[in-house]
Amino acid sequence: MLDRDGYRPNVGIIICNTHNQVFWGKRIREHSWQFPQGGIKHGETPEQAMYRELMEEVGLHPEHVRILARTRDWLRYEVPTNWIKREWRGSYKGQKQIWFLLRMVGRDCDVSLRATPHPEFDAWRWSEYWVPLDSVIEFKRQVYRMALNELSGHLGAHDHHRQRIQHSVTSI
């Protein structure tokens, strides 16, 4: 399902623990790390898609998390042509995403990367909120920066911590 501009509606999920560290999943059989994400199916709201993707990719249920915030609008990224299937070239540009910031209220042992028959990740870790984005595929990095920037104010950080975060953002 593409919009009229060639973007596929999608959700991105930033899960943070009580220390404001964020969940990173390692793509199966790859060396890249990313946040959980996935397409919005026809008839789904972004929130419904987020909970479905959360279960499919991370094995977490609604009772394991609390929504802290979501992006105000869609954040878009374009996919390089060589990554697009031939039959989609010319109509597909990339993804438009609503990002959710979640607080993990469950335990680490609630995470299950094998919750479905087709896992997306083969490893996961907690990292500092402003970890460098070098391990994220290049064409997604700017959307990650925008989502992290927009949602960081909902973590309850102290003012001096926010200043450090803002400084870190410019060095990513």
C-alpha positions as a printed Julia matrix, in Angstrom:
172×3 Matrix{Float64}:
  0.0     0.0     0.0
  1.66    3.21   -1.2
  0.46    6.77   -0.83
  0.12    8.93   -3.94
  3.73   10.14   -3.54
  5.17    6.61   -3.52
  5.76    6.2     0.23
  4.73    3.12    2.19
  3.08    3.92    5.57
  5.15    2.48    8.39
  5.78    2.71   12.13
  9.11    3.02   13.93
  9.5     2.0    17.57
 11.96    3.33   20.11
 11.79    1.26   23.31
 13.56    2.68   26.35
 14.24    1.1    29.72
 14.2     2.79   33.14
 17.74    4.11   32.52
 16.62    5.73   29.23
 18.7     3.28   27.25
 17.15    2.2    23.96
 16.53   -1.21   22.43
 18.58   -2.04   19.33
 17.92   -5.17   17.29
 20.54   -6.75   15.01
 19.07   -7.63   11.62
 19.11  -11.38   11.12
 22.26  -12.52    9.28
 23.45   -8.91    8.84
 25.79   -6.56   10.66
 23.33   -3.68   10.91
 21.39   -2.63   14.0
 18.05   -0.85   14.01
 14.92   -0.04   15.93
 11.88   -2.25   15.35
  9.71   -1.01   12.49
  7.14   -2.27   10.04
  4.36   -1.5     7.61
  0.88   -0.36    8.47
 -1.66   -2.77    7.03
 -4.85   -1.59    5.33
 -7.39   -0.59    8.0
 -4.84   -0.43   10.83
 -4.11    2.7    12.85
 -0.45    3.53   13.48
 -0.9     2.47   17.13
 -2.39   -0.9    16.14
  0.47   -1.45   13.69
  3.0    -0.52   16.38
  1.62   -3.11   18.82
  1.52   -5.78   16.08
  5.1    -5.05   15.0
  6.24   -4.94   18.63
  4.89   -8.46   19.12
  6.17   -9.8    15.79
  9.69   -8.41   16.06
 10.37   -8.21   19.8
  7.77  -10.51   21.37
  6.44   -7.77   23.65
  2.74   -7.29   24.41
  0.94   -4.02   25.28
  1.25   -4.78   29.01
  5.07   -4.82   28.69
  5.28   -1.18   27.52
  3.78    2.26   28.05
  3.51    4.82   25.24
  5.4     7.99   26.17
  5.0     9.87   22.89
  4.73    9.67   19.12
  5.94   11.93   16.36
  3.57   14.73   15.38
  3.77   13.94   11.69
  5.18   11.44    9.22
  8.97   11.25    8.89
 10.12   10.12    5.44
 13.16    8.46    3.96
 13.88    7.47    0.4
 15.23    4.05   -0.48
 18.09    3.99   -3.03
 16.98    2.62   -6.4
 19.32   -0.38   -6.2
 17.45   -1.51   -3.04
 14.02   -1.37   -4.74
 12.59   -4.43   -6.48
 12.42   -3.97  -10.26
  8.63   -4.21  -10.38
  8.31   -1.36   -7.83
 10.79    1.03   -9.48
  9.13    4.19  -10.67
  6.26    3.96   -8.17
  7.99    3.26   -4.83
 10.14    6.02   -3.26
 10.52    4.9     0.34
  8.79    4.88    3.71
  6.84    7.42    5.72
  6.84    6.63    9.4
  5.09    7.55   12.61
  7.57    6.93   15.42
  6.57    5.82   18.92
  8.62    6.22   22.09
  7.81    3.43   24.55
  8.84    2.83   28.14
  9.53   -0.83   28.9
  7.59   -1.74   32.04
  8.16   -5.47   31.61
 11.41   -7.32   32.18
 14.26   -8.02   29.79
 13.28  -11.7    29.82
  9.93  -10.71   28.25
 11.78   -9.93   25.0
 11.48  -12.81   22.56
 13.09  -12.48   19.14
 11.55  -15.81   18.11
  7.9   -14.86   18.79
  6.99  -15.54   15.15
  8.2   -18.07   12.54
  9.99  -15.31   10.58
 12.22  -13.4    13.02
 13.67  -10.02   12.02
 16.47   -9.89   14.62
 19.0   -12.44   15.85
 20.38  -10.35   18.74
 19.46   -7.3    20.78
 21.02   -4.9    23.3
 20.35   -1.77   25.34
 22.41    1.27   24.26
 22.64    4.89   25.34
 19.91    7.04   23.8
 22.39    9.01   21.69
 24.56    6.13   20.52
 26.27    6.98   17.2
 24.16    5.84   14.26
 27.03    4.3    12.27
 25.5     0.82   12.46
 22.19    2.02   10.96
 21.93    1.73    7.2
 22.92    5.1     5.74
 19.64    6.07    4.05
 17.72    5.71    7.36
 20.09    7.71    9.59
 18.48   11.12    9.11
 15.01    9.77   10.01
 16.51    8.16   13.12
 18.06   11.52   14.1
 14.75   13.34   13.55
 12.76   10.78   15.57
 15.27   10.71   18.44
 15.41   14.51   18.52
 11.65   14.99   18.49
 10.95   12.34   21.11
 13.86   12.95   23.52
 11.94   15.61   25.46
  9.51   12.95   26.69
 12.13   11.0    28.65
 11.94   13.25   31.72
 15.62   14.22   31.48
 17.03   17.01   33.64
 17.97   20.31   31.96
 21.73   19.73   32.15
 21.2    16.27   30.67
 19.18   17.78   27.8
 22.02   20.16   27.02
 24.42   17.21   26.83
 21.97   15.38   24.57
 21.66   18.36   22.24
 25.44   18.57   22.02
 25.64   14.84   21.27
 23.09   15.1    18.49
 25.24   17.49   16.51
 28.22   15.15   16.79
 26.37   12.06   15.52
